[in-house]
Structures are given as structure tokens and as C-alpha cells.
Amino acid sequence: MSSTVLIVEDEIFVALDLERILTDAGYHVAAIAADRSGAIQAAQDCHFALVDVNLRDGATGPGLAATLARDFGMKVIFVTANPAQIGAGEGALGYIRKPFNKAAILAAAALASSDAQPAANDDLVLLDGAVSRG
């Protein structure tokens, strides 16, 4: 069984690029959401989420990540051009800086879909305590 992914990204071409990378690698993309409410509606039965910090409804990504982790048990990786806006990153494993590459997205997906250590990739930055989180 492949892991089910939620993509939370308001730039449609970025979201479609993420979807293509993940689908080609065998992941199931359940939904693409552009804002907090769309993400919450689509979160059921997703294993992990790739979340931008700045969404259609503002800089709601960090709060959304905490909600997805706490209320849905999801693992979250930020995909953002603004990692300084993440703050404590409560609920998130780490982040990938935009513009991203395929290897970084696949390393993030592998980390979020298992309890394994992440593959070496300079583009995936782990937040404090991320690997020890279950």
C-alpha cells in the first residue's frame, strides 16, 4: 500500500509539479488544497502532507501543520520559499526550500511515509526533534 499525500499549495503549477513527482514515485495524492479550510476538509485518511507556509488565506501554513499533526496524526513537511516564517514548526518534520528538486521531494516523502531515517539530501532540513517524533 502506498502512502496517501495531501498537497497544500496555492500556486497551481507548483502543486501540479509536486503531484507529478509523487505520483510517478507511487504515492497517492488524495487532494490539492489552496488554503486552510480546503486542507482540513481533505485531510481525512491522508498519511502525510506537503504544506506551503503562505497560502491563499495568508501565512496559515504553520498553524495548519500543527492542526494536521495533532488532529489527524499526519506528518508534515513544509515546502516553502520562506522557512523563517515556520517558527517552532510544531507538528512538522522539516522543510524543503523552494525552488525544490525531485530528490528533495522524494526524500521528504520517504521520511514522512515511514519511521526510517531520511536519505542524505542537503535540501531537506529537519526541524529539532523531528526524527524522534512518531
Secondary structure, DSSP 8 states (H G I E B T S, - for coil): ---EEEEE-S-HHHHHHHHHHHHHTT-EEEEEESSHHHHHHH-TT-SEEEE-SSBTTBS-HHHHHHHHHHHH--EEEEEES-GGG-TT-TTEEEEEESS--HHHHHHHHHHHTSSS-----TTEEE-TTTTT--
